[in-house]
Amino acid sequence: MIRKYGDARSPRFAAVLGIVAFLDVPIIHMSVRWWRTLHPEPVFLARGGIGAGMEPSMVRGLLLSIAAFLLLAATLWARRVSVESAAEEIEEMRREIQERQEVR
């Protein structure tokens, strides 16, 4: 969003923000273990394995939700690719029509 709607300096700002956000992810993840104040113990990525601290029905529900979201994301991505390829075809047809009109 920053690159698309910003000014000439926005690509550099977007790159810096991406690097900082990438470096912040492990800090946020580990903060639950480092600072034991308001956060409960980790339940999904617990020491006993994935989902060891959760009820089995909750693990199934979470995994089903993740799978549904990934399916939605893949569907939207495929739709976006088809729209972009259709837009490229339309643009190519416009260029061909324009070239034909210029020849006449």
C-alpha positions in Angstrom: 0.0 0.0 0.0 2.8 2.4 0.8 4.5 1.8 -2.5 1.3 2.2 -4.5 -0.2 5.3 -2.9 3.0 7.0 -1.7 5.3 9.5 -3.4 8.8 8.9 -4.8 10.3 8.0 -1.4 7.7 5.4 -0.6 9.5 2.4 -2.1 12.4 2.9 0.3 10.1 3.5 3.2 8.1 0.3 2.3 11.3 -1.7 2.2 12.5 -0.5 5.6 9.1 -1.1 7.1 9.1 -4.7 5.7 12.5 -5.4 7.2 11.6 -4.0 10.6 8.3 -6.0 10.5 10.2 -9.2 9.6 12.6 -8.7 12.4 9.8 -8.0 14.8 8.0 -11.3 14.3 10.3 -13.5 16.4 10.4 -10.8 19.2 6.6 -10.8 19.3 6.5 -14.6 19.3 9.1 -15.0 22.1 7.7 -12.1 24.2 5.0 -14.5 25.5 7.7 -16.6 27.0 10.1 -13.8 28.0 7.6 -11.5 29.8 5.1 -13.6 31.8 2.6 -10.9 32.7 -0.8 -10.9 30.9 -0.1 -13.7 28.5 -1.1 -17.3 29.2 1.2 -20.2 28.4 1.5 -21.0 24.7 -1.2 -23.6 23.8 -0.9 -24.3 20.0 2.9 -24.4 19.8 3.3 -25.9 23.2 6.3 -27.9 24.4 4.4 -31.2 23.9 4.0 -30.6 20.2 1.6 -28.7 17.9 -1.8 -28.4 19.6 -0.6 -30.1 22.8 -2.1 -27.5 25.1 -5.5 -27.4 23.3 -8.6 -29.5 23.2 -8.5 -31.8 20.1 -11.8 -30.2 18.8 -10.2 -26.8 19.0 -7.1 -28.0 17.1 -9.4 -29.5 14.4 -11.4 -26.2 14.2 -8.2 -24.1 14.0 -6.7 -26.3 11.3 -10.0 -26.3 9.3 -10.1 -22.5 9.5 -6.5 -22.2 8.3 -7.2 -24.6 5.4 -10.4 -22.6 4.5 -8.5 -19.3 4.6 -5.7 -20.8 2.4 -8.2 -22.1 -0.1 -9.8 -18.6 -0.2 -6.5 -17.0 -0.7 -5.6 -19.4 -3.5 -9.0 -18.8 -5.2 -8.6 -15.0 -5.0 -5.0 -15.2 -6.3 -6.2 -17.4 -9.3 -9.0 -14.9 -10.0 -6.5 -12.0 -9.9 -4.2 -13.8 -12.3 -7.0 -14.4 -14.7 -8.2 -10.8 -14.5 -4.7 -9.6 -15.1 -4.2 -11.8 -18.2 -7.6 -10.7 -19.6 -6.5 -7.1 -19.1 -3.3 -7.8 -20.9 -5.2 -9.4 -23.8 -7.5 -6.4 -24.0 -4.6 -4.0 -24.1 -2.9 -6.0 -26.8 -6.1 -6.0 -28.9 -6.4 -2.2 -28.4 -2.8 -1.8 -29.7 -3.6 -3.9 -32.7 -6.7 -1.9 -33.5 -4.8 1.3 -33.1 -2.0 0.1 -35.4 -4.5 -0.9 -38.0 -6.2 2.5 -37.9 -2.8 4.3 -38.2 -2.0 2.2 -41.3 -5.1 3.3 -43.1 
